[in-house]
């Protein structure tokens, strides 16, 4: 699965079976999963047409309930708390199984 992150994210949270690109470093497009945080939501909104595949899942990393309130108007598909990033790979596997297969 191809993943693009808009925020700084420790790639060790994601299995090697996935391709991970960072938007700021350049990406090739066709991302199936996009990960962002509150500081990068507008970068995502401005660039999703060139970064994402036709069918993609957006995942927001939130720090607190205020972040959730800000994200809910952007049509985000999934949220993960920053403190739970160690479980990100489980979420990605679930997305792959249920949404992208």
Secondary structure, 3 states (H helix, E strand, C coil): CEEEECCCCCHHHCCCCCEEEEHHHCCCCCEEEEEEECCCHHHHHHHHHHHEEEEEEEEEEECCHHHHHHHHHHCCCEEEEHHHHHHHHHHHHHHHHHCCC
